[in-house]
Amino acid sequence: QADISCEKIFFIAHVCPFYDVLTGAFFWTRLRKMKAPCLIVYVLCCISSACSQCMNSSCGRRFDPASPLVQCRALPEQFVECNTPVDYTSNATAREEAGHGCTKYGGSRYEEVQHTPVMCRPLAGIECYGERQFLRGSVPCIKYSGHWFLSTLLYSILLGFLGVDRFCLGHVGTGVGKLLTVGGLGVWWLVDIALLIVGSLTPEDGSNWERYS
């Protein structure tokens, strides 16, 4: 009786008192031929390695759209956990080979932000059909490193002539130059304020501004 799938047996075992109503005599007749009480079927399906571990085609199991078992890729978001995007900064070849990951971070507009699928897996205890690790979604390549726009703008206005704003953003080289020239005699100071406002001066590591909740 190998053609009775584990998920069907599991479903029948859960509704054992009502299987003749919910599933009809077809499955009941086949279970009677197996001479296995409903409780034994339930226990076997719970502890059997074939049912609990093999949930894909590697052991000959085929997906049945009519069964209660759904494909792992189709699980709702609340039943899966996903990794953060893999950092392939300045390594486009590795990203192409892997099929996912970020080669650049940041962007103030949607079309400027790179998106990537990420590796996901079902939560522990969730049974589903197919590989338990899979690529899914389109996650924006955005990271945050503690830079706040308003704070940086205030630094630029009040202490920009000393290069404090550029030091805070990680632009150490230009920060030193700005400090030694006292903000480019005021011109660089004003230019950086304008660059911050229009979004052209951002953190050196490519991270986005922290979000205000």
Secondary structure, 3 states (H helix, E strand, C coil): CCCCCHHHHHHHHHCHHHHHHHCCHHHHHHHHHHCCCHHHHHHHHHHCHHHHCCCCHHHCCCCCCCCCCCEHHHCCHHHEEECCCCECCCCHHHHHHHCCCECCCCCCCHHHCCEEEEEEEECCCCCCECCCCEEEEEEECCCECCCCHHHHHHHHHHHHHHCHHHHHHCCHHHHHHHHHCHHHHCHHHHHHHHHHHHCCCCCCCCCECCCCC
